[in-house]
Structure formats: C-alpha cells, structure tokens
Amino acid sequence: MDTPLRDAACVSTVVPGWPVAFRGSLAVAAGLSSWSRLRGSRFHRLFLGGGQRTHPGLTVHRDRIAPGETTRVDDIRCTTPLRTAYDLGRQDDLVEAVVAVDRLANRHRFPPDLLLHFTAHYRGGPGTTRLCATLAHTNPYAGSPMESRLRMIIVQAGLPPPRVQWVVQDVDARTAVWLDLAWPEHRIGVEFEGGGHTDPVEVLRDAGRYTRLVARGWRIYRYTRFDVYGDPGRIITELTHALGRS
C-alpha cells in the first residue's frame, strides 16, 4: 500500500473507507495518493470508469433507499441490517436468501416478519413475491448458515419442517442439550457438525451429550459440509427412512 502523504489520524474523516474501499478521486484530493499510484498493482479498481458498473464477482443493484435505511460502519455508508435483509431476501436463489435473512435476524435480533413493512412501503417493488417465499422458511433461531442450508435441504424435499434449536432437558442431571434441528415427537435430532466440533475439547463434550441423548431414546443424525454440498440425496434418504416415510 502507498505511504500516506497526510497524517493518518485525519484520513478516515477525509476519505470514507480508506484504505479498504474508497473513492480514488477523494484519495487523490486528500493527498493520500496519486492517480498513477492508484493505477498501479497495489490497488484493485472495482469500477472501470466510463459509466461502467460491472466487475467479475461483483453484482450491482440500483434501488430506492429511504431515510433511516442506512448506517455507517467504520466510516463506510451501508444499509441497515433490516434493509440488507430486505434486499438479500429478494434474491433469486431461495436457499441463499433464507440463509441471509436467518443470519441477519439471528445476529441483530429482529423477527423476519418485520421485512413485510418494506413491501408495504415499496409497494409493487421488484422481488416482493420472492421475499414472501423467503419469509415462509426463515427462522431467527438458526445457529449458523450451514444449519440453514441443511434445513432447506430437508424442507425442499417435502419432509416435515423440523424444530430449530430444540432443547432437550435432563431434569435429573440438571442439564440441557440444544439440537440444531429436531422432530421431538419422533425423538429424532439432526446436527450440523462444523469446524468447531473438531476441537478436542468439543469432541469429548459431544461424546457425552450424544450418549445421554441416545440413552433417553433419541436418534441423532450428524452431517458435515461434505454431506450438505456433496450428497444431499443421502441426507434425505436417511431422514425419510428415520421418519417412517419410505
């Protein structure tokens, strides 16, 4: 990166987003760099100029944004979590739309149905039908994006929607176990095993919790990203058989 030509303490107020994502014209005007340096190998230009607003791997949308729908994160103007969820919830890919809304709703603690206010405000706006389809599947209690993807594999195959983050209490031991997904009426639990479960301490904890669940009559099905991305058909076959629907 170029050596700044001005005091770094003044940079953020002069050039929003410096040095991660910023307008080149502002950086030059502030004396932080020059056009020749910005065109060098140390910087990556997102927009190629001449009115062009495309770049490989970058999707640009133009839409109306009302007052109060933006915020600032590290001096970069961004849409608020709710507005971001509204935008991502209207995308063509239903699964990824659900994943995005699940994650934002969980992280920022808002009920997904709040997004319906946007459909009322932007009546007739693009993607309203897609947003309604997304909201039919979202759950703010989803613990991770991969858990949401696993849940969508299940419901899109026509299986009964599982409960999310179901709590199994052990009154005698005064403990509780949270299952990612569950059909409690069948005592069937489904867990997504992410990278954190490979930690030696977590492996030992999981061994104990699954043994206690099995002892209480639960059947636990554990899946990884290799199953979700590589063999979703096997997931459905196993869970269909477990639910007695084969």
Contacts in CASP RR format, 6 or more apart in sequence:
PFRMAT RR
TARGET T0000
AUTHOR 0000-0000-0000
METHOD contacts of the structure
MODEL  1
MDTPLRDAACVSTVVPGWPVAFRGSLAVAAGLSSWSRLRGSRFHRLFLGG
GQRTHPGLTVHRDRIAPGETTRVDDIRCTTPLRTAYDLGRQDDLVEAVVA
VDRLANRHRFPPDLLLHFTAHYRGGPGTTRLCATLAHTNPYAGSPMESRL
RMIIVQAGLPPPRVQWVVQDVDARTAVWLDLAWPEHRIGVEFEGGGHTDP
VEVLRDAGRYTRLVARGWRIYRYTRFDVYGDPGRIITELTHALGRS
1 19 0 8 1.000
1 42 0 8 1.000
2 32 0 8 1.000
2 33 0 8 1.000
2 37 0 8 1.000
2 42 0 8 1.000
4 11 0 8 1.000
4 32 0 8 1.000
5 31 0 8 1.000
5 32 0 8 1.000
5 33 0 8 1.000
6 14 0 8 1.000
6 30 0 8 1.000
6 31 0 8 1.000
6 32 0 8 1.000
11 18 0 8 1.000
11 19 0 8 1.000
11 30 0 8 1.000
11 32 0 8 1.000
12 18 0 8 1.000
12 74 0 8 1.000
12 75 0 8 1.000
13 75 0 8 1.000
14 26 0 8 1.000
14 30 0 8 1.000
14 32 0 8 1.000
15 22 0 8 1.000
15 23 0 8 1.000
15 26 0 8 1.000
15 27 0 8 1.000
15 30 0 8 1.000
15 32 0 8 1.000
16 22 0 8 1.000
16 23 0 8 1.000
16 26 0 8 1.000
16 75 0 8 1.000
16 76 0 8 1.000
16 77 0 8 1.000
17 74 0 8 1.000
17 75 0 8 1.000
17 76 0 8 1.000
18 27 0 8 1.000
18 32 0 8 1.000
20 74 0 8 1.000
20 76 0 8 1.000
21 46 0 8 1.000
21 76 0 8 1.000
24 33 0 8 1.000
24 38 0 8 1.000
27 33 0 8 1.000
27 38 0 8 1.000
28 34 0 8 1.000
28 35 0 8 1.000
28 38 0 8 1.000
37 43 0 8 1.000
38 45 0 8 1.000
39 45 0 8 1.000
46 55 0 8 1.000
46 58 0 8 1.000
47 53 0 8 1.000
47 55 0 8 1.000
48 54 0 8 1.000
48 55 0 8 1.000
53 60 0 8 1.000
54 60 0 8 1.000
61 87 0 8 1.000
63 87 0 8 1.000
63 126 0 8 1.000
64 122 0 8 1.000
65 79 0 8 1.000
65 83 0 8 1.000
66 121 0 8 1.000
68 80 0 8 1.000
69 79 0 8 1.000
69 80 0 8 1.000
69 82 0 8 1.000
69 83 0 8 1.000
70 77 0 8 1.000
70 78 0 8 1.000
70 79 0 8 1.000
70 80 0 8 1.000
70 83 0 8 1.000
71 77 0 8 1.000
71 78 0 8 1.000
71 79 0 8 1.000
71 80 0 8 1.000
72 78 0 8 1.000
78 84 0 8 1.000
79 87 0 8 1.000
81 104 0 8 1.000
81 107 0 8 1.000
81 108 0 8 1.000
81 110 0 8 1.000
82 104 0 8 1.000
82 108 0 8 1.000
82 110 0 8 1.000
82 114 0 8 1.000
82 115 0 8 1.000
82 118 0 8 1.000
83 118 0 8 1.000
84 104 0 8 1.000
85 100 0 8 1.000
85 101 0 8 1.000
85 104 0 8 1.000
85 105 0 8 1.000
85 110 0 8 1.000
85 112 0 8 1.000
85 115 0 8 1.000
86 115 0 8 1.000
86 118 0 8 1.000
86 131 0 8 1.000
88 96 0 8 1.000
88 97 0 8 1.000
88 100 0 8 1.000
88 101 0 8 1.000
88 104 0 8 1.000
89 97 0 8 1.000
89 98 0 8 1.000
89 100 0 8 1.000
89 101 0 8 1.000
89 115 0 8 1.000
89 130 0 8 1.000
89 131 0 8 1.000
89 134 0 8 1.000
90 97 0 8 1.000
90 126 0 8 1.000
90 127 0 8 1.000
90 128 0 8 1.000
90 130 0 8 1.000
90 131 0 8 1.000
90 134 0 8 1.000
91 97 0 8 1.000
91 100 0 8 1.000
91 130 0 8 1.000
92 130 0 8 1.000
94 130 0 8 1.000
94 133 0 8 1.000
94 134 0 8 1.000
94 137 0 8 1.000
94 152 0 8 1.000
95 148 0 8 1.000
95 149 0 8 1.000
95 152 0 8 1.000
95 156 0 8 1.000
97 130 0 8 1.000
97 131 0 8 1.000
97 134 0 8 1.000
98 134 0 8 1.000
98 137 0 8 1.000
98 138 0 8 1.000
98 148 0 8 1.000
98 152 0 8 1.000
99 145 0 8 1.000
99 148 0 8 1.000
99 149 0 8 1.000
99 152 0 8 1.000
101 112 0 8 1.000
101 115 0 8 1.000
101 134 0 8 1.000
101 135 0 8 1.000
101 138 0 8 1.000
102 112 0 8 1.000
102 138 0 8 1.000
102 139 0 8 1.000
102 140 0 8 1.000
102 142 0 8 1.000
102 143 0 8 1.000
102 145 0 8 1.000
102 148 0 8 1.000
103 142 0 8 1.000
103 144 0 8 1.000
103 145 0 8 1.000
103 148 0 8 1.000
104 110 0 8 1.000
105 111 0 8 1.000
105 112 0 8 1.000
105 138 0 8 1.000
105 140 0 8 1.000
106 140 0 8 1.000
106 141 0 8 1.000
106 142 0 8 1.000
106 143 0 8 1.000
109 140 0 8 1.000
110 140 0 8 1.000
111 140 0 8 1.000
112 135 0 8 1.000
112 138 0 8 1.000
112 139 0 8 1.000
112 140 0 8 1.000
113 135 0 8 1.000
115 131 0 8 1.000
115 135 0 8 1.000
116 135 0 8 1.000
118 131 0 8 1.000
119 125 0 8 1.000
119 128 0 8 1.000
119 131 0 8 1.000
119 132 0 8 1.000
122 128 0 8 1.000
137 151 0 8 1.000
137 152 0 8 1.000
137 155 0 8 1.000
139 148 0 8 1.000
139 151 0 8 1.000
139 164 0 8 1.000
141 164 0 8 1.000
141 165 0 8 1.000
142 148 0 8 1.000
142 151 0 8 1.000
142 164 0 8 1.000
142 165 0 8 1.000
143 164 0 8 1.000
143 165 0 8 1.000
143 180 0 8 1.000
144 192 0 8 1.000
144 194 0 8 1.000
146 192 0 8 1.000
146 194 0 8 1.000
146 225 0 8 1.000
146 228 0 8 1.000
147 164 0 8 1.000
147 180 0 8 1.000
147 181 0 8 1.000
147 192 0 8 1.000
149 228 0 8 1.000
150 180 0 8 1.000
150 181 0 8 1.000
150 190 0 8 1.000
150 192 0 8 1.000
150 223 0 8 1.000
150 228 0 8 1.000
150 235 0 8 1.000
151 161 0 8 1.000
151 162 0 8 1.000
151 164 0 8 1.000
151 181 0 8 1.000
153 228 0 8 1.000
153 232 0 8 1.000
153 235 0 8 1.000
153 236 0 8 1.000
154 161 0 8 1.000
154 162 0 8 1.000
154 181 0 8 1.000
154 190 0 8 1.000
154 235 0 8 1.000
154 236 0 8 1.000
154 239 0 8 1.000
155 161 0 8 1.000
157 233 0 8 1.000
157 236 0 8 1.000
157 240 0 8 1.000
159 236 0 8 1.000
159 239 0 8 1.000
159 240 0 8 1.000
159 243 0 8 1.000
159 245 0 8 1.000
160 183 0 8 1.000
160 243 0 8 1.000
162 181 0 8 1.000
162 182 0 8 1.000
162 183 0 8 1.000
162 189 0 8 1.000
162 190 0 8 1.000
163 181 0 8 1.000
163 182 0 8 1.000
163 183 0 8 1.000
163 184 0 8 1.000
164 180 0 8 1.000
164 181 0 8 1.000
165 178 0 8 1.000
165 179 0 8 1.000
165 180 0 8 1.000
166 178 0 8 1.000
166 179 0 8 1.000
166 181 0 8 1.000
166 182 0 8 1.000
166 184 0 8 1.000
166 189 0 8 1.000
167 176 0 8 1.000
167 177 0 8 1.000
167 178 0 8 1.000
167 179 0 8 1.000
168 176 0 8 1.000
168 177 0 8 1.000
168 178 0 8 1.000
168 179 0 8 1.000
168 182 0 8 1.000
168 184 0 8 1.000
168 213 0 8 1.000
168 216 0 8 1.000
168 218 0 8 1.000
169 175 0 8 1.000
169 176 0 8 1.000
170 176 0 8 1.000
170 177 0 8 1.000
170 212 0 8 1.000
170 216 0 8 1.000
173 212 0 8 1.000
175 212 0 8 1.000
177 209 0 8 1.000
177 212 0 8 1.000
177 213 0 8 1.000
179 189 0 8 1.000
179 190 0 8 1.000
179 191 0 8 1.000
179 220 0 8 1.000
180 189 0 8 1.000
180 190 0 8 1.000
180 191 0 8 1.000
180 192 0 8 1.000
181 189 0 8 1.000
181 190 0 8 1.000
181 191 0 8 1.000
182 188 0 8 1.000
182 189 0 8 1.000
182 190 0 8 1.000
183 189 0 8 1.000
183 243 0 8 1.000
186 242 0 8 1.000
186 243 0 8 1.000
187 216 0 8 1.000
187 217 0 8 1.000
187 218 0 8 1.000
187 219 0 8 1.000
188 218 0 8 1.000
188 219 0 8 1.000
188 220 0 8 1.000
188 221 0 8 1.000
188 239 0 8 1.000
188 242 0 8 1.000
188 243 0 8 1.000
189 218 0 8 1.000
189 219 0 8 1.000
189 220 0 8 1.000
189 221 0 8 1.000
190 220 0 8 1.000
190 221 0 8 1.000
190 222 0 8 1.000
190 223 0 8 1.000
190 239 0 8 1.000
191 220 0 8 1.000
191 221 0 8 1.000
191 222 0 8 1.000
191 223 0 8 1.000
192 222 0 8 1.000
192 223 0 8 1.000
192 224 0 8 1.000
192 228 0 8 1.000
193 222 0 8 1.000
193 223 0 8 1.000
193 224 0 8 1.000
194 224 0 8 1.000
194 225 0 8 1.000
196 202 0 8 1.000
197 203 0 8 1.000
197 206 0 8 1.000
210 220 0 8 1.000
213 220 0 8 1.000
214 220 0 8 1.000
219 242 0 8 1.000
221 235 0 8 1.000
221 238 0 8 1.000
221 239 0 8 1.000
221 242 0 8 1.000
223 235 0 8 1.000
227 234 0 8 1.000
227 235 0 8 1.000
228 235 0 8 1.000
237 246 0 8 1.000
240 246 0 8 1.000
END
